Amino acid sequence: VGACVDVKGALVGAATAIAARKIDVKEPSKCVARTTPSGSVEIEGAVEQLPAGGLIGDWRVAGTIVRVNA
């Protein structure tokens, strides 16, 4: 939590979450929240919440839910 990440993926559900394809950790000084509205999504921002049991599950990044699987 607090790390800056760049998430690439696709919108799921009613565009309320992102199914992550790739997550990269970024330098905190270059962390700016941004999204690209389309079928493919990229969001960069701070990790605000992680699943209680580990890294698999729903993350919250810059106010957006990111679904992460194995």
C-alpha positions as CSV (number, residue, x, y, z in Angstrom):
1,V,0.0,0.0,0.0
2,G,1.3,3.4,-1.0
3,A,3.5,2.1,-3.9
4,C,3.0,3.8,-7.2
5,V,1.9,1.3,-9.9
6,D,1.2,1.4,-13.7
7,V,-1.7,-1.0,-14.4
8,K,-2.6,-2.2,-17.9
9,G,-5.8,-4.3,-18.5
10,A,-9.4,-4.3,-19.6
11,L,-12.6,-2.9,-18.1
12,V,-14.9,-5.5,-16.5
13,G,-18.4,-5.4,-15.3
14,A,-20.1,-2.0,-15.7
15,A,-16.7,-0.4,-16.1
16,T,-16.3,-0.3,-12.4
17,A,-13.1,-2.5,-12.3
18,I,-10.1,-3.3,-14.4
19,A,-8.9,-6.9,-15.0
20,A,-5.1,-6.4,-14.8
21,R,-2.8,-7.8,-17.5
22,K,0.3,-6.2,-16.3
23,I,1.3,-4.2,-13.2
24,D,4.6,-2.3,-12.9
25,V,5.9,-0.5,-9.9
26,K,6.9,3.1,-10.6
27,E,9.0,5.8,-8.8
28,P,6.8,7.6,-6.3
29,S,7.9,11.0,-7.6
30,K,6.4,10.2,-11.0
31,C,3.1,8.9,-9.7
32,V,0.2,10.7,-11.4
33,A,-3.3,9.2,-11.5
34,R,-4.5,8.8,-15.1
35,T,-6.8,6.6,-17.1
36,T,-7.5,6.0,-20.8
37,P,-11.2,5.5,-21.5
38,S,-11.6,2.6,-24.0
39,G,-11.8,-1.2,-24.0
40,S,-8.1,-1.3,-23.0
41,V,-7.2,0.6,-19.9
42,E,-4.1,2.0,-18.3
43,I,-4.1,3.6,-14.9
44,E,-1.2,4.9,-12.9
45,G,-1.5,5.9,-9.3
46,A,-0.9,4.9,-5.7
47,V,-2.0,1.5,-4.3
48,E,-4.6,2.5,-1.7
49,Q,-5.7,-1.0,-0.6
50,L,-4.7,-4.7,-1.1
51,P,-6.5,-7.9,-0.4
52,A,-6.2,-9.1,3.2
53,G,-4.9,-12.5,2.3
54,G,-2.1,-11.5,-0.1
55,L,-1.8,-10.0,-3.6
56,I,-4.5,-12.1,-5.4
57,G,-7.9,-10.3,-5.4
58,D,-9.2,-6.8,-5.7
59,W,-6.7,-3.9,-5.3
60,R,-7.7,-0.2,-5.2
61,V,-5.4,2.0,-7.3
62,A,-6.0,5.7,-7.5
63,G,-9.7,5.1,-6.6
64,T,-10.2,2.3,-9.2
65,I,-10.7,-1.4,-8.4
66,V,-8.1,-3.6,-10.1
67,R,-8.8,-7.4,-10.2
68,V,-5.6,-9.4,-9.9
69,N,-5.2,-13.1,-10.4
70,A,-2.3,-15.5,-10.6
